[in-house]
């Protein structure tokens, strides 16, 4: 491996981590509060989960393509890639937030209310702690998927490890493909292991 | 004197079905009134109206002379202890945290809560040194129920609600906890409303038994008088005492 290639691997890995990190931060910041809100608005659940489901079924390359002509969120570059990654990451986090909170034993919820907990106390002291493990499992799945999907960001100029993969495909150079695929796989494994460890720190509901 | 709890012509209707119909009852201070009835008789519904978990469709439930609908539900609930089947303990919190919950919500200083929790655990027969740091999953059903009782007593509420508290326990543990209930009542003298479908339990713990049948009050009597009650539903429950001697 030439020093140039090594350097580029490091740069693109960093870029990849930024793409994934920003996308996951936004997805978590949107999906967890949205999931909590949905537990209080049962009629909306079908619609929102349906939308997130549809987003997941759109092939990723197509979704990146669809976003390009859109004003503000679209165009070529990192921000478009991040929008697409966020759309993919929403569903697992949203669904697990909903499942986790709705899965809290009704007897526990009832006794919390009956003891005079406010809605806020019920959420932060009972529902979220008991749902934490399920929610984290959703974050873990979304993160691992996003690390893989982010390689496609290179197709619309988003950068990241996908740059190697697309370059390798174009020049039929499997070393280049591996230079992108291997670090991406390692990041995914590390994220899976790390988040799995955090998940286990929370007591099962 | 205003009764601590008073049901005034209370009805509860859900989905076109009458769960409770024109139910009236005054609960006197210091007594244990048992709401006895089959599943679906409306007894739990009546209980849940006292701490505003449910609102009457018609009529009023008065607590200390004020309708529950005019209370701030949070304030109302914090002065009413509530014990349910399987205890409803928080699985992610220790025994000490569970019992100290309401005092903590009320902003009681930590040291005072600790003293109070330990005293309560002693009272319900769970030595704090052994049990305070445990989690609910590390307890037997009977121990969990004792914690549930301690939790309900923690903020020293004047009124206690019991919703089939011992229903899921084995017969031996059940009798132990019923004894403990009587002992605590003797010592604390609190007003209690106790829901059960077990006529033996009703006769044991009640100062008065209110028998509900299809959402209506069928019989209201002290245990001794309840044994002589005439109504069909009362006979049906009394027959459970001695199945061999069931009337033809």
Interface residues (C-beta under 8 A of the other chain):
Chain A: X105 X107 X108 X110 X111 X112 X113 X114 X115 X116 X117 X118 X121 X126 X129 X130 X203 X205
Chain B: X51 X53 X73 X74 X75 X76 X77 X78 X80 X82 X84 X85 X86 X87 X88 X89 X90 X91 X92 X101 X102 X105 X135 X151 X161
